Amino acid sequence: MFFTYCPTRETTVMLSASSIVELRNTPGGIEVVLRCHCGEHLTAVNLHEPRPVAA
Ligand SMILES: [Zn+2]
């Protein structure tokens, strides 16, 4: 599960792994691009489960 802030809904939303659009390896960790329930694309840093998701 990922918790990230959605500026459209102005709240923190909880998104599951099925909402992942893209994973990026960065020097600061794995950036996860998620699609919110509202359709907005949000970026979160996965701090708790650094496992990559199999395609
Ligand atoms: Zn949203």
PDB file of the backbone (N, CA, C, O) and the ligand in Angstrom, with CONECT records:
HET     ZN  A 101       1
ATOM      1  N   MET A   1       0.831  -1.195   0.000  1.00  0.00           N
ATOM      2  CA  MET A   1       0.000   0.000   0.000  1.00  0.00           C
ATOM      3  C   MET A   1       0.876   1.258   0.000  1.00  0.00           C
ATOM      4  O   MET A   1       1.964   1.273   0.575  1.00  0.00           O
ATOM      5  N   PHE A   2       0.389   2.289  -0.642  1.00  0.00           N
ATOM      6  CA  PHE A   2       1.099   3.556  -0.704  1.00  0.00           C
ATOM      7  C   PHE A   2       0.176   4.653  -0.197  1.00  0.00           C
ATOM      8  O   PHE A   2      -1.017   4.682  -0.502  1.00  0.00           O
ATOM      9  N   PHE A   3       0.756   5.548   0.582  1.00  0.00           N
ATOM     10  CA  PHE A   3       0.025   6.723   1.014  1.00  0.00           C
ATOM     11  C   PHE A   3       0.666   7.924   0.350  1.00  0.00           C
ATOM     12  O   PHE A   3       1.872   8.134   0.471  1.00  0.00           O
ATOM     13  N   THR A   4      -0.126   8.706  -0.346  1.00  0.00           N
ATOM     14  CA  THR A   4       0.411   9.882  -1.005  1.00  0.00           C
ATOM     15  C   THR A   4      -0.657  10.963  -1.027  1.00  0.00           C
ATOM     16  O   THR A   4      -1.851  10.688  -0.915  1.00  0.00           O
ATOM     17  N   TYR A   5      -0.188  12.213  -1.176  1.00  0.00           N
ATOM     18  CA  TYR A   5      -1.108  13.342  -1.140  1.00  0.00           C
ATOM     19  C   TYR A   5      -1.636  13.631  -2.528  1.00  0.00           C
ATOM     20  O   TYR A   5      -0.865  13.762  -3.479  1.00  0.00           O
ATOM     21  N   CYS A   6      -2.943  13.730  -2.644  1.00  0.00           N
ATOM     22  CA  CYS A   6      -3.572  14.078  -3.915  1.00  0.00           C
ATOM     23  C   CYS A   6      -4.015  15.529  -3.868  1.00  0.00           C
ATOM     24  O   CYS A   6      -4.905  15.867  -3.087  1.00  0.00           O
ATOM     25  N   PRO A   7      -3.417  16.408  -4.686  1.00  0.00           N
ATOM     26  CA  PRO A   7      -3.799  17.817  -4.674  1.00  0.00           C
ATOM     27  C   PRO A   7      -5.200  18.057  -5.228  1.00  0.00           C
ATOM     28  O   PRO A   7      -5.826  19.069  -4.912  1.00  0.00           O
ATOM     29  N   THR A   8      -5.687  17.153  -6.037  1.00  0.00           N
ATOM     30  CA  THR A   8      -7.027  17.316  -6.596  1.00  0.00           C
ATOM     31  C   THR A   8      -8.086  17.106  -5.520  1.00  0.00           C
ATOM     32  O   THR A   8      -9.049  17.865  -5.413  1.00  0.00           O
ATOM     33  N   ARG A   9      -7.884  16.066  -4.734  1.00  0.00           N
ATOM     34  CA  ARG A   9      -8.845  15.766  -3.670  1.00  0.00           C
ATOM     35  C   ARG A   9      -8.476  16.453  -2.364  1.00  0.00           C
ATOM     36  O   ARG A   9      -9.261  16.457  -1.416  1.00  0.00           O
ATOM     37  N   GLU A  10      -7.276  17.037  -2.313  1.00  0.00           N
ATOM     38  CA  GLU A  10      -6.783  17.752  -1.135  1.00  0.00           C
ATOM     39  C   GLU A  10      -6.799  16.862   0.101  1.00  0.00           C
ATOM     40  O   GLU A  10      -7.187  17.288   1.189  1.00  0.00           O
ATOM     41  N   THR A  11      -6.373  15.633  -0.088  1.00  0.00           N
ATOM     42  CA  THR A  11      -6.288  14.710   1.031  1.00  0.00           C
ATOM     43  C   THR A  11      -5.242  13.651   0.731  1.00  0.00           C
ATOM     44  O   THR A  11      -4.775  13.518  -0.400  1.00  0.00           O
ATOM     45  N   THR A  12      -4.889  12.915   1.746  1.00  0.00           N
ATOM     46  CA  THR A  12      -3.992  11.782   1.547  1.00  0.00           C
ATOM     47  C   THR A  12      -4.813  10.581   1.116  1.00  0.00           C
ATOM     48  O   THR A  12      -5.833  10.255   1.724  1.00  0.00           O
ATOM     49  N   VAL A  13      -4.360   9.939   0.076  1.00  0.00           N
ATOM     50  CA  VAL A  13      -5.083   8.782  -0.430  1.00  0.00           C
ATOM     51  C   VAL A  13      -4.227   7.532  -0.260  1.00  0.00           C
ATOM     52  O   VAL A  13      -2.998   7.594  -0.253  1.00  0.00           O
ATOM     53  N   MET A  14      -4.897   6.416  -0.125  1.00  0.00           N
ATOM     54  CA  MET A  14      -4.223   5.129  -0.017  1.00  0.00           C
ATOM     55  C   MET A  14      -4.441   4.380  -1.324  1.00  0.00           C
ATOM     56  O   MET A  14      -5.573   4.173  -1.761  1.00  0.00           O
ATOM     57  N   LEU A  15      -3.334   3.981  -1.936  1.00  0.00           N
ATOM     58  CA  LEU A  15      -3.417   3.311  -3.228  1.00  0.00           C
ATOM     59  C   LEU A  15      -2.707   1.963  -3.150  1.00  0.00           C
ATOM     60  O   LEU A  15      -1.693   1.828  -2.466  1.00  0.00           O
ATOM     61  N   SER A  16      -3.228   0.997  -3.834  1.00  0.00           N
ATOM     62  CA  SER A  16      -2.623  -0.333  -3.812  1.00  0.00           C
ATOM     63  C   SER A  16      -1.634  -0.471  -4.959  1.00  0.00           C
ATOM     64  O   SER A  16      -1.514   0.415  -5.805  1.00  0.00           O
ATOM     65  N   ALA A  17      -0.935  -1.584  -4.974  1.00  0.00           N
ATOM     66  CA  ALA A  17       0.075  -1.830  -6.006  1.00  0.00           C
ATOM     67  C   ALA A  17      -0.537  -1.841  -7.405  1.00  0.00           C
ATOM     68  O   ALA A  17       0.160  -1.591  -8.388  1.00  0.00           O
ATOM     69  N   SER A  18      -1.816  -2.124  -7.497  1.00  0.00           N
ATOM     70  CA  SER A  18      -2.459  -2.153  -8.814  1.00  0.00           C
ATOM     71  C   SER A  18      -2.598  -0.755  -9.401  1.00  0.00           C
ATOM     72  O   SER A  18      -2.930  -0.602 -10.576  1.00  0.00           O
ATOM     73  N   SER A  19      -2.343   0.268  -8.583  1.00  0.00           N
ATOM     74  CA  SER A  19      -2.421   1.648  -9.070  1.00  0.00           C
ATOM     75  C   SER A  19      -1.092   2.147  -9.610  1.00  0.00           C
ATOM     76  O   SER A  19      -0.997   3.291 -10.056  1.00  0.00           O
ATOM     77  N   ILE A  20      -0.065   1.307  -9.577  1.00  0.00           N
ATOM     78  CA  ILE A  20       1.261   1.723 -10.038  1.00  0.00           C
ATOM     79  C   ILE A  20       1.253   1.890 -11.551  1.00  0.00           C
ATOM     80  O   ILE A  20       0.836   1.006 -12.300  1.00  0.00           O
ATOM     81  N   VAL A  21       1.728   3.047 -11.966  1.00  0.00           N
ATOM     82  CA  VAL A  21       1.864   3.327 -13.395  1.00  0.00           C
ATOM     83  C   VAL A  21       3.309   3.099 -13.824  1.00  0.00           C
ATOM     84  O   VAL A  21       3.572   2.581 -14.909  1.00  0.00           O
ATOM     85  N   GLU A  22       4.239   3.492 -12.959  1.00  0.00           N
ATOM     86  CA  GLU A  22       5.650   3.449 -13.334  1.00  0.00           C
ATOM     87  C   GLU A  22       6.505   3.399 -12.077  1.00  0.00           C
ATOM     88  O   GLU A  22       6.163   3.989 -11.052  1.00  0.00           O
ATOM     89  N   LEU A  23       7.627   2.682 -12.174  1.00  0.00           N
ATOM     90  CA  LEU A  23       8.634   2.673 -11.113  1.00  0.00           C
ATOM     91  C   LEU A  23       9.919   3.275 -11.667  1.00  0.00           C
ATOM     92  O   LEU A  23      10.335   2.966 -12.783  1.00  0.00           O
ATOM     93  N   ARG A  24      10.541   4.139 -10.869  1.00  0.00           N
ATOM     94  CA  ARG A  24      11.803   4.763 -11.294  1.00  0.00           C
ATOM     95  C   ARG A  24      12.824   4.600 -10.184  1.00  0.00           C
ATOM     96  O   ARG A  24      12.540   4.897  -9.023  1.00  0.00           O
ATOM     97  N   ASN A  25      13.995   4.138 -10.533  1.00  0.00           N
ATOM     98  CA  ASN A  25      15.092   4.103  -9.568  1.00  0.00           C
ATOM     99  C   ASN A  25      15.786   5.451  -9.575  1.00  0.00           C
ATOM    100  O   ASN A  25      16.261   5.901 -10.619  1.00  0.00           O
ATOM    101  N   THR A  26      15.851   6.101  -8.423  1.00  0.00           N
ATOM    102  CA  THR A  26      16.530   7.379  -8.291  1.00  0.00           C
ATOM    103  C   THR A  26      17.531   7.266  -7.151  1.00  0.00           C
ATOM    104  O   THR A  26      17.454   6.336  -6.348  1.00  0.00           O
ATOM    105  N   PRO A  27      18.480   8.215  -7.073  1.00  0.00           N
ATOM    106  CA  PRO A  27      19.451   8.183  -5.967  1.00  0.00           C
ATOM    107  C   PRO A  27      18.766   8.247  -4.602  1.00  0.00           C
ATOM    108  O   PRO A  27      19.325   7.777  -3.611  1.00  0.00           O
ATOM    109  N   GLY A  28      17.581   8.814  -4.540  1.00  0.00           N
ATOM    110  CA  GLY A  28      16.886   8.944  -3.266  1.00  0.00           C
ATOM    111  C   GLY A  28      16.003   7.757  -2.935  1.00  0.00           C
ATOM    112  O   GLY A  28      15.372   7.726  -1.878  1.00  0.00           O
ATOM    113  N   GLY A  29      15.954   6.787  -3.822  1.00  0.00           N
ATOM    114  CA  GLY A  29      15.097   5.632  -3.585  1.00  0.00           C
ATOM    115  C   GLY A  29      14.240   5.364  -4.795  1.00  0.00           C
ATOM    116  O   GLY A  29      14.428   5.952  -5.860  1.00  0.00           O
ATOM    117  N   ILE A  30      13.309   4.478  -4.616  1.00  0.00           N
ATOM    118  CA  ILE A  30      12.436   4.127  -5.724  1.00  0.00           C
ATOM    119  C   ILE A  30      11.250   5.084  -5.747  1.00  0.00           C
ATOM    120  O   ILE A  30      10.489   5.182  -4.784  1.00  0.00           O
ATOM    121  N   GLU A  31      11.113   5.774  -6.849  1.00  0.00           N
ATOM    122  CA  GLU A  31       9.955   6.640  -7.035  1.00  0.00           C
ATOM    123  C   GLU A  31       8.861   5.830  -7.690  1.00  0.00           C
ATOM    124  O   GLU A  31       9.096   5.086  -8.643  1.00  0.00           O
ATOM    125  N   VAL A  32       7.686   5.983  -7.174  1.00  0.00           N
ATOM    126  CA  VAL A  32       6.552   5.239  -7.701  1.00  0.00           C
ATOM    127  C   VAL A  32       5.534   6.233  -8.240  1.00  0.00           C
ATOM    128  O   VAL A  32       5.082   7.122  -7.518  1.00  0.00           O
ATOM    129  N   VAL A  33       5.180   6.080  -9.497  1.00  0.00           N
ATOM    130  CA  VAL A  33       4.123   6.902 -10.070  1.00  0.00           C
ATOM    131  C   VAL A  33       2.826   6.107  -9.966  1.00  0.00           C
ATOM    132  O   VAL A  33       2.719   4.985 -10.461  1.00  0.00           O
ATOM    133  N   LEU A  34       1.858   6.713  -9.319  1.00  0.00           N
ATOM    134  CA  LEU A  34       0.598   6.035  -9.043  1.00  0.00           C
ATOM    135  C   LEU A  34      -0.546   6.791  -9.705  1.00  0.00           C
ATOM    136  O   LEU A  34      -0.493   8.011  -9.863  1.00  0.00           O
ATOM    137  N   ARG A  35      -1.557   6.064 -10.082  1.00  0.00           N
ATOM    138  CA  ARG A  35      -2.761   6.723 -10.584  1.00  0.00           C
ATOM    139  C   ARG A  35      -3.802   6.731  -9.475  1.00  0.00           C
ATOM    140  O   ARG A  35      -4.231   5.684  -8.989  1.00  0.00           O
ATOM    141  N   CYS A  36      -4.187   7.915  -9.095  1.00  0.00           N
ATOM    142  CA  CYS A  36      -5.173   8.093  -8.034  1.00  0.00           C
ATOM    143  C   CYS A  36      -6.562   7.661  -8.525  1.00  0.00           C
ATOM    144  O   CYS A  36      -6.793   7.478  -9.720  1.00  0.00           O
ATOM    145  N   HIS A  37      -7.450   7.509  -7.585  1.00  0.00           N
ATOM    146  CA  HIS A  37      -8.839   7.164  -7.910  1.00  0.00           C
ATOM    147  C   HIS A  37      -9.480   8.219  -8.809  1.00  0.00           C
ATOM    148  O   HIS A  37     -10.379   7.916  -9.593  1.00  0.00           O
ATOM    149  N   CYS A  38      -9.008   9.464  -8.688  1.00  0.00           N
ATOM    150  CA  CYS A  38      -9.579  10.553  -9.476  1.00  0.00           C
ATOM    151  C   CYS A  38      -8.944  10.636 -10.856  1.00  0.00           C
ATOM    152  O   CYS A  38      -9.379  11.441 -11.680  1.00  0.00           O
ATOM    153  N   GLY A  39      -7.922   9.823 -11.129  1.00  0.00           N
ATOM    154  CA  GLY A  39      -7.278   9.838 -12.432  1.00  0.00           C
ATOM    155  C   GLY A  39      -5.984  10.615 -12.452  1.00  0.00           C
ATOM    156  O   GLY A  39      -5.227  10.529 -13.419  1.00  0.00           O
ATOM    157  N   GLU A  40      -5.712  11.380 -11.395  1.00  0.00           N
ATOM    158  CA  GLU A  40      -4.473  12.144 -11.293  1.00  0.00           C
ATOM    159  C   GLU A  40      -3.287  11.205 -11.146  1.00  0.00           C
ATOM    160  O   GLU A  40      -3.386  10.178 -10.475  1.00  0.00           O
ATOM    161  N   HIS A  41      -2.163  11.551 -11.773  1.00  0.00           N
ATOM    162  CA  HIS A  41      -0.938  10.782 -11.562  1.00  0.00           C
ATOM    163  C   HIS A  41      -0.149  11.426 -10.437  1.00  0.00           C
ATOM    164  O   HIS A  41       0.117  12.627 -10.463  1.00  0.00           O
ATOM    165  N   LEU A  42       0.226  10.622  -9.446  1.00  0.00           N
ATOM    166  CA  LEU A  42       0.921  11.115  -8.254  1.00  0.00           C
ATOM    167  C   LEU A  42       2.231  10.366  -8.121  1.00  0.00           C
ATOM    168  O   LEU A  42       2.345   9.212  -8.532  1.00  0.00           O
ATOM    169  N   THR A  43       3.224  11.035  -7.541  1.00  0.00           N
ATOM    170  CA  THR A  43       4.517  10.396  -7.311  1.00  0.00           C
ATOM    171  C   THR A  43       4.718  10.176  -5.824  1.00  0.00           C
ATOM    172  O   THR A  43       4.514  11.086  -5.020  1.00  0.00           O
ATOM    173  N   ALA A  44       5.112   8.986  -5.465  1.00  0.00           N
ATOM    174  CA  ALA A  44       5.408   8.663  -4.078  1.00  0.00           C
ATOM    175  C   ALA A  44       6.756   7.971  -4.027  1.00  0.00           C
ATOM    176  O   ALA A  44       7.203   7.385  -5.013  1.00  0.00           O
ATOM    177  N   VAL A  45       7.399   8.043  -2.877  1.00  0.00           N
ATOM    178  CA  VAL A  45       8.624   7.285  -2.670  1.00  0.00           C
ATOM    179  C   VAL A  45       8.282   6.094  -1.796  1.00  0.00           C
ATOM    180  O   VAL A  45       7.727   6.238  -0.706  1.00  0.00           O
ATOM    181  N   ASN A  46       8.619   4.935  -2.286  1.00  0.00           N
ATOM    182  CA  ASN A  46       8.286   3.705  -1.574  1.00  0.00           C
ATOM    183  C   ASN A  46       9.334   3.453  -0.495  1.00  0.00           C
ATOM    184  O   ASN A  46      10.450   3.021  -0.785  1.00  0.00           O
ATOM    185  N   LEU A  47       8.964   3.726   0.739  1.00  0.00           N
ATOM    186  CA  LEU A  47       9.918   3.591   1.835  1.00  0.00           C
ATOM    187  C   LEU A  47       9.805   2.241   2.525  1.00  0.00           C
ATOM    188  O   LEU A  47      10.764   1.784   3.146  1.00  0.00           O
ATOM    189  N   HIS A  48       8.682   1.617   2.430  1.00  0.00           N
ATOM    190  CA  HIS A  48       8.416   0.452   3.258  1.00  0.00           C
ATOM    191  C   HIS A  48       8.631  -0.879   2.534  1.00  0.00           C
ATOM    192  O   HIS A  48       9.015  -1.874   3.149  1.00  0.00           O
ATOM    193  N   GLU A  49       8.386  -0.886   1.259  1.00  0.00           N
ATOM    194  CA  GLU A  49       8.520  -2.127   0.518  1.00  0.00           C
ATOM    195  C   GLU A  49       9.343  -1.868  -0.739  1.00  0.00           C
ATOM    196  O   GLU A  49       8.780  -1.592  -1.799  1.00  0.00           O
ATOM    197  N   PRO A  50      10.652  -1.954  -0.636  1.00  0.00           N
ATOM    198  CA  PRO A  50      11.514  -1.619  -1.754  1.00  0.00           C
ATOM    199  C   PRO A  50      11.564  -2.680  -2.835  1.00  0.00           C
ATOM    200  O   PRO A  50      12.362  -2.572  -3.766  1.00  0.00           O
ATOM    201  N   ARG A  51      10.735  -3.697  -2.733  1.00  0.00           N
ATOM    202  CA  ARG A  51      10.729  -4.714  -3.774  1.00  0.00           C
ATOM    203  C   ARG A  51      10.194  -4.144  -5.081  1.00  0.00           C
ATOM    204  O   ARG A  51       9.162  -3.474  -5.081  1.00  0.00           O
ATOM    205  N   PRO A  52      10.866  -4.395  -6.179  1.00  0.00           N
ATOM    206  CA  PRO A  52      10.279  -4.026  -7.465  1.00  0.00           C
ATOM    207  C   PRO A  52       9.089  -4.935  -7.770  1.00  0.00           C
ATOM    208  O   PRO A  52       9.020  -6.074  -7.310  1.00  0.00           O
ATOM    209  N   VAL A  53       8.176  -4.411  -8.542  1.00  0.00           N
ATOM    210  CA  VAL A  53       7.006  -5.195  -8.910  1.00  0.00           C
ATOM    211  C   VAL A  53       7.260  -5.835 -10.269  1.00  0.00           C
ATOM    212  O   VAL A  53       7.633  -5.158 -11.227  1.00  0.00           O
ATOM    213  N   ALA A  54       7.058  -7.111 -10.338  1.00  0.00           N
ATOM    214  CA  ALA A  54       7.274  -7.811 -11.591  1.00  0.00           C
ATOM    215  C   ALA A  54       6.291  -7.330 -12.646  1.00  0.00           C
ATOM    216  O   ALA A  54       5.113  -7.121 -12.357  1.00  0.00           O
ATOM    217  N   ALA A  55       6.768  -7.160 -13.846  1.00  0.00           N
ATOM    218  CA  ALA A  55       5.919  -6.650 -14.921  1.00  0.00           C
ATOM    219  C   ALA A  55       4.949  -7.741 -15.371  1.00  0.00           C
ATOM    220  O   ALA A  55       4.141  -7.517 -16.272  1.00  0.00           O
TER     221      ALA A  55
HETATM  222 ZN    ZN A 101      -6.742  12.018  -6.688  1.00  0.00          ZN2+
END
